[in-house]
Amino acid sequence: MKRLLDEDEELNPILSVANLVDVFLVVIAALLIAIAQNPMNPFSADDVTVIKNPGQADMEMIIKKGEKIEHYKSSGEIGQGEGSRAGVAYRLKNGSMIYVPETTSDQE
């Protein structure tokens, strides 16, 4: 009784290819699991914000709201503009924040 499997492979070479198909199925299953666990998965309805290189000149921000994905890239410049003070924020001892809007004589 010499190796029966070796004789079968000599007669039918497609048996060795079947083993390769099994290996590829395992690799495909692993890739699908990796895609499903990715926070930017296009099939999930979660809202996600990803920040690349935070605080650096080449910072990028990717925001996913439902199925919509927005991509923002920093120009490296400091922003400026016109505006007015809208209120004051206070941090409490427990770490929570309270915002107190300022009222002006125009709004009263």
Secondary structure, DSSP 4 states (H G I P E B T S, - for coil): ---HHHHHHHH-THHHHHHHHHHHHHHHHHHHHHHHH-TT-TT----EEEEESTTSTT-EEEEEETTEEEEEE--SPPP-------EEEEE-TTS-EEEEE---TTT-
